[in-house]
Amino acid sequence: MTTRRRAPLGAILYFTGLLLLGLYFTFAAVQGDYGVFKRAEIEAEGADLTERLAVLEAEVARMENLTRRLSDSYLDLDLLDEQAREVLGLIRADEIVIR
């Protein structure tokens, strides 16, 4: 006669607990606050902010150039003429304005 032994209930609960604990840590490693998905999101945001910084630095450089060209020590007459036309709406007597 063969006798069949059941696994003890304590062993089943122990391994079930270990499995659930492993699943919890796996989920936290993938989707948690410090997980893989969050890291990818932060890296993408960092790349976007780096691009925006480059655009803003180019804009600042352009503004510094325009400011220097209109300063007292260096005066660009073409830029001054352009600014007077744009801001004040001035034109010369021999010009025709088409809008």
N, CA and C atoms as an extended XYZ file, in Angstrom:
297
Properties=species:S:1:pos:R:3:atomname:S:1:resname:S:1:resid:I:1 pbc="F F F"
N         0.804       -1.170        0.000 N   MET     1
C         0.000        0.000        0.000 CA  MET     1
C         0.863        1.256        0.000 C   MET     1
N         0.428        2.159       -0.766 N   THR     2
C         1.153        3.435       -0.789 CA  THR     2
C         0.354        4.474       -0.022 C   THR     2
N         1.078        5.214        0.724 N   THR     3
C         0.410        6.281        1.460 CA  THR     3
C         0.828        7.615        0.849 C   THR     3
N        -0.119        8.418        0.657 N   ARG     4
C         0.135        9.724        0.045 CA  ARG     4
C         0.197       10.772        1.138 C   ARG     4
N         1.293       11.544        1.127 N   ARG     5
C         1.459       12.582        2.143 CA  ARG     5
C         1.112       13.928        1.560 C   ARG     5
N         0.392       14.704        2.288 N   ARG     6
C         0.079       16.070        1.886 CA  ARG     6
C         1.198       16.983        2.323 C   ARG     6
N         1.421       18.028        1.532 N   ALA     7
C         2.412       19.021        1.938 CA  ALA     7
C         1.856       19.768        3.139 C   ALA     7
N         2.689       20.052        4.070 N   PRO     8
C         2.194       20.770        5.251 CA  PRO     8
C         1.707       22.165        4.878 C   PRO     8
N         0.691       22.611        5.547 N   LEU     9
C         0.084       23.908        5.274 CA  LEU     9
C         1.069       25.055        5.515 C   LEU     9
N         1.939       24.912        6.478 N   GLY    10
C         2.934       25.950        6.782 CA  GLY    10
C         3.885       26.169        5.615 C   GLY    10
N         4.322       25.111        4.946 N   ALA    11
C         5.243       25.235        3.803 CA  ALA    11
C         4.546       25.942        2.633 C   ALA    11
N         3.301       25.618        2.414 N   ILE    12
C         2.550       26.260        1.318 CA  ILE    12
C         2.407       27.754        1.591 C   ILE    12
N         2.057       28.102        2.818 N   LEU    13
C         1.927       29.522        3.168 CA  LEU    13
C         3.266       30.246        3.067 C   LEU    13
N         4.343       29.579        3.465 N   TYR    14
C         5.672       30.184        3.411 CA  TYR    14
C         6.060       30.498        1.970 C   TYR    14
N         5.912       29.555        1.062 N   PHE    15
C         6.293       29.778       -0.332 CA  PHE    15
C         5.353       30.756       -1.035 C   PHE    15
N         4.093       30.739       -0.642 N   THR    16
C         3.155       31.723       -1.192 CA  THR    16
C         3.554       33.127       -0.744 C   THR    16
N         3.933       33.272        0.493 N   GLY    17
C         4.395       34.568        1.004 CA  GLY    17
C         5.651       35.034        0.282 C   GLY    17
N         6.593       34.111        0.062 N   LEU    18
C         7.810       34.467       -0.678 CA  LEU    18
C         7.492       34.882       -2.109 C   LEU    18
N         6.572       34.188       -2.752 N   LEU    19
C         6.184       34.529       -4.112 CA  LEU    19
C         5.548       35.918       -4.168 C   LEU    19
N         4.650       36.207       -3.236 N   LEU    20
C         4.012       37.523       -3.205 CA  LEU    20
C         5.019       38.634       -2.907 C   LEU    20
N         5.937       38.368       -2.011 N   LEU    21
C         6.976       39.346       -1.692 CA  LEU    21
C         7.856       39.607       -2.921 C   LEU    21
N         8.212       38.561       -3.628 N   GLY    22
C         9.002       38.705       -4.857 CA  GLY    22
C         8.259       39.502       -5.921 C   GLY    22
N         6.967       39.241       -6.066 N   LEU    23
C         6.153       39.986       -7.033 CA  LEU    23
C         6.055       41.465       -6.652 C   LEU    23
N         5.940       41.732       -5.362 N   TYR    24
C         5.860       43.118       -4.905 CA  TYR    24
C         7.145       43.872       -5.239 C   TYR    24
N         8.294       43.282       -4.946 N   PHE    25
C         9.560       43.953       -5.215 CA  PHE    25
C         9.814       44.097       -6.720 C   PHE    25
N         9.378       43.122       -7.493 N   THR    26
C         9.500       43.228       -8.941 CA  THR    26
C         8.650       44.382       -9.466 C   THR    26
N         7.431       44.494       -8.997 N   PHE    27
C         6.557       45.591       -9.398 CA  PHE    27
C         7.162       46.934       -8.992 C   PHE    27
N         7.690       47.019       -7.768 N   ALA    28
C         8.289       48.270       -7.298 CA  ALA    28
C         9.525       48.627       -8.115 C   ALA    28
N        10.303       47.642       -8.545 N   ALA    29
C        11.501       47.905       -9.332 CA  ALA    29
C        11.158       48.389      -10.730 C   ALA    29
N         9.999       48.016      -11.233 N   VAL    30
C         9.625       48.421      -12.590 CA  VAL    30
C         8.812       49.701      -12.583 C   VAL    30
N         7.796       49.816      -11.733 N   GLN    31
C         6.878       50.940      -11.796 CA  GLN    31
C         6.867       51.827      -10.559 C   GLN    31
N         7.735       51.605       -9.627 N   GLY    32
C         7.737       52.404       -8.403 CA  GLY    32
C         8.305       53.797       -8.618 C   GLY    32
N         8.440       54.545       -7.528 N   ASP    33
C         8.974       55.909       -7.601 CA  ASP    33
C        10.406       55.941       -8.111 C   ASP    33
N        11.170       54.900       -7.884 N   TYR    34
C        12.554       54.827       -8.333 CA  TYR    34
C        12.727       53.698       -9.349 C   TYR    34
N        11.666       53.338      -10.039 N   GLY    35
C        11.693       52.201      -10.952 CA  GLY    35
C        12.209       52.550      -12.333 C   GLY    35
N        12.188       51.552      -13.184 N   VAL    36
C        12.711       51.664      -14.537 CA  VAL    36
C        11.891       52.658      -15.358 C   VAL    36
N        10.577       52.596      -15.268 N   PHE    37
C         9.735       53.508      -16.047 CA  PHE    37
C         9.925       54.953      -15.610 C   PHE    37
N        10.035       55.186      -14.324 N   LYS    38
C        10.229       56.545      -13.818 CA  LYS    38
C        11.582       57.088      -14.278 C   LYS    38
N        12.600       56.242      -14.296 N   ARG    39
C        13.927       56.668      -14.749 CA  ARG    39
C        13.894       57.051      -16.228 C   ARG    39
N        13.209       56.271      -17.045 N   ALA    40
C        13.095       56.593      -18.469 CA  ALA    40
C        12.347       57.906      -18.660 C   ALA    40
N        11.312       58.128      -17.860 N   GLU    41
C        10.546       59.371      -17.934 CA  GLU    41
C        11.424       60.574      -17.550 C   GLU    41
N        12.224       60.425      -16.521 N   ILE    42
C        13.098       61.516      -16.076 CA  ILE    42
C        14.175       61.795      -17.115 C   ILE    42
N        14.721       60.758      -17.736 N   GLU    43
C        15.736       60.964      -18.770 CA  GLU    43
C        15.146       61.666      -19.985 C   GLU    43
N        13.922       61.314      -20.375 N   ALA    44
C        13.278       61.985      -21.504 CA  ALA    44
C        13.003       63.447      -21.175 C   ALA    44
N        12.566       63.716      -19.956 N   GLU    45
C        12.323       65.092      -19.531 CA  GLU    45
C        13.631       65.879      -19.500 C   GLU    45
N        14.715       65.243      -19.075 N   GLY    46
C        16.019       65.896      -19.065 CA  GLY    46
C        16.480       66.253      -20.460 C   GLY    46
N        16.256       65.365      -21.424 N   ALA    47
C        16.628       65.655      -22.817 CA  ALA    47
C        15.807       66.822      -23.363 C   ALA    47
N        14.522       66.851      -23.026 N   ASP    48
C        13.656       67.947      -23.461 CA  ASP    48
C        14.114       69.274      -22.865 C   ASP    48
N        14.459       69.262      -21.584 N   LEU    49
C        14.909       70.491      -20.940 CA  LEU    49
C        16.263       70.950      -21.484 C   LEU    49
N        17.116       70.022      -21.878 N   THR    50
C        18.398       70.376      -22.486 CA  THR    50
C        18.181       71.073      -23.825 C   THR    50
N        17.229       70.573      -24.609 N   GLU    51
C        16.904       71.219      -25.886 CA  GLU    51
C        16.340       72.623      -25.659 C   GLU    51
N        15.461       72.756      -24.678 N   ARG    52
C        14.895       74.083      -24.377 CA  ARG    52
C        15.970       75.053      -23.903 C   ARG    52
N        16.930       74.544      -23.138 N   LEU    53
C        18.038       75.379      -22.669 CA  LEU    53
C        18.872       75.877      -23.846 C   LEU    53
N        19.123       75.023      -24.822 N   ALA    54
C        19.894       75.428      -25.999 CA  ALA    54
C        19.157       76.518      -26.780 C   ALA    54
N        17.842       76.374      -26.913 N   VAL    55
C        17.051       77.393      -27.617 CA  VAL    55
C        17.089       78.721      -26.861 C   VAL    55
N        16.940       78.666      -25.544 N   LEU    56
C        16.960       79.888      -24.738 CA  LEU    56
C        18.339       80.545      -24.745 C   LEU    56
N        19.402       79.747      -24.731 N   GLU    57
C        20.748       80.323      -24.795 CA  GLU    57
C        20.984       81.016      -26.131 C   GLU    57
N        20.472       80.445      -27.227 N   ALA    58
C        20.597       81.092      -28.533 CA  ALA    58
C        19.820       82.409      -28.555 C   ALA    58
N        18.645       82.426      -27.951 N   GLU    59
C        17.840       83.645      -27.888 CA  GLU    59
C        18.545       84.718      -27.059 C   GLU    59
N        19.159       84.332      -25.950 N   VAL    60
C        19.894       85.282      -25.113 CA  VAL    60
C        21.086       85.843      -25.882 C   VAL    60
N        21.784       84.984      -26.610 N   ALA    61
C        22.926       85.449      -27.399 CA  ALA    61
C        22.475       86.446      -28.469 C   ALA    61
N        21.327       86.182      -29.089 N   ARG    62
C        20.807       87.103      -30.100 CA  ARG    62
C        20.454       88.452      -29.470 C   ARG    62
N        19.819       88.403      -28.299 N   MET    63
C        19.447       89.649      -27.625 CA  MET    63
C        20.681       90.427      -27.163 C   MET    63
N        21.693       89.720      -26.680 N   GLU    64
C        22.930       90.394      -26.283 CA  GLU    64
C        23.593       91.065      -27.477 C   GLU    64
N        23.547       90.400      -28.630 N   ASN    65
C        24.116       90.984      -29.845 CA  ASN    65
C        23.357       92.251      -30.234 C   ASN    65
N        22.035       92.193      -30.203 N   LEU    66
C        21.242       93.380      -30.548 CA  LEU    66
C        21.471       94.509      -29.543 C   LEU    66
N        21.587       94.164      -28.275 N   THR    67
C        21.825       95.174      -27.249 CA  THR    67
C        23.188       95.831      -27.445 C   THR    67
N        24.185       95.016      -27.759 N   ARG    68
C        25.523       95.568      -27.995 CA  ARG    68
C        25.526       96.462      -29.223 C   ARG    68
N        24.782       96.089      -30.253 N   ARG    69
C        24.757       96.884      -31.491 CA  ARG    69
C        24.033       98.210      -31.306 C   ARG    69
N        23.198       98.334      -30.285 N   LEU    70
C        22.505       99.595      -30.035 CA  LEU    70
C        23.094      100.356      -28.847 C   LEU    70
N        24.241       99.924      -28.337 N   SER    71
C        24.831      100.580      -27.170 CA  SER    71
C        25.516      101.889      -27.574 C   SER    71
N        25.928      102.668      -26.575 N   ASP    72
C        26.586      103.950      -26.828 CA  ASP    72
C        27.962      103.768      -27.451 C   ASP    72
N        28.647      102.696      -27.084 N   SER    73
C        30.005      102.495      -27.588 CA  SER    73
C        30.032      101.944      -29.013 C   SER    73
N        28.964      101.323      -29.456 N   TYR    74
C        28.916      100.738      -30.802 CA  TYR    74
C        27.504      100.938      -31.328 C   TYR    74
N        27.352      101.689      -32.401 N   LEU    75
C        26.021      101.982      -32.922 CA  LEU    75
C        25.911      101.457      -34.348 C   LEU    75
N        24.999      100.554      -34.564 N   ASP    76
C        24.728      100.002      -35.884 CA  ASP    76
C        23.584      100.808      -36.479 C   ASP    76
N        23.890      101.624      -37.490 N   LEU    77
C        22.882      102.524      -38.054 CA  LEU    77
C        21.759      101.765      -38.754 C   LEU    77
N        22.071      100.659      -39.380 N   ASP    78
C        21.020       99.864      -40.032 CA  ASP    78
C        20.031       99.313      -39.006 C   ASP    78
N        20.547       98.829      -37.900 N   LEU    79
C        19.665       98.307      -36.850 CA  LEU    79
C        18.854       99.436      -36.223 C   LEU    79
N        19.479      100.593      -36.021 N   LEU    80
C        18.762      101.740      -35.475 CA  LEU    80
C        17.637      102.174      -36.417 C   LEU    80
N        17.917      102.192      -37.712 N   ASP    81
C        16.906      102.543      -38.706 CA  ASP    81
C        15.758      101.521      -38.684 C   ASP    81
N        16.102      100.241      -38.595 N   GLU    82
C        15.078       99.185      -38.552 CA  GLU    82
C        14.203       99.321      -37.311 C   GLU    82
N        14.816       99.577      -36.161 N   GLN    83
C        14.057       99.729      -34.925 CA  GLN    83
C        13.158      100.966      -34.966 C   GLN    83
N        13.647      102.061      -35.521 N   ALA    84
C        12.841      103.275      -35.613 CA  ALA    84
C        11.629      103.039      -36.515 C   ALA    84
N        11.843      102.324      -37.610 N   ARG    85
C        10.720      102.035      -38.519 CA  ARG    85
C         9.693      101.125      -37.845 C   ARG    85
N        10.176      100.117      -37.132 N   GLU    86
C         9.266       99.140      -36.530 CA  GLU    86
C         8.528       99.712      -35.323 C   GLU    86
N         9.258      100.347      -34.416 N   VAL    87
C         8.652      100.807      -33.173 CA  VAL    87
C         7.880      102.106      -33.364 C   VAL    87
N         8.482      103.052      -34.052 N   LEU    88
C         7.861      104.365      -34.186 CA  LEU    88
C         7.003      104.501      -35.436 C   LEU    88
N         7.146      103.580      -36.367 N   GLY    89
C         6.364      103.651      -37.598 CA  GLY    89
C         6.866      104.744      -38.546 C   GLY    89
N         8.150      105.040      -38.509 N   LEU    90
C         8.715      106.093      -39.362 CA  LEU    90
C         9.055      105.549      -40.739 C   LEU    90
N         8.897      106.414      -41.743 N   ILE    91
C         9.332      106.093      -43.099 CA  ILE    91
C         9.984      107.343      -43.683 C   ILE    91
N        10.777      107.142      -44.742 N   ARG    92
C        11.381      108.285      -45.424 CA  ARG    92
C        10.375      108.861      -46.409 C   ARG    92
N        10.621      110.070      -46.840 N   ALA    93
C         9.671      110.763      -47.725 CA  ALA    93
C         9.581      110.103      -49.095 C   ALA    93
N        10.644      109.451      -49.534 N   ASP    94
C        10.640      108.863      -50.882 CA  ASP    94
C        10.196      107.399      -50.888 C   ASP    94
N         9.675      106.884      -49.784 N   GLU    95
C         9.255      105.489      -49.708 CA  GLU    95
C         7.744      105.347      -49.838 C   GLU    95
N         7.343      104.191      -50.364 N   ILE    96
C         5.919      103.865      -50.473 CA  ILE    96
C         5.684      102.638      -49.585 C   ILE    96
N         4.667      102.710      -48.715 N   VAL    97
C         4.351      101.618      -47.809 CA  VAL    97
C         3.218      100.791      -48.397 C   VAL    97
N         3.468       99.494      -48.509 N   ILE    98
C         2.443       98.569      -49.010 CA  ILE    98
C         2.166       97.580      -47.896 C   ILE    98
N         0.872       97.461      -47.533 N   ARG    99
C         0.489       96.526      -46.461 CA  ARG    99
C        -0.472       95.517      -46.987 C   ARG    99
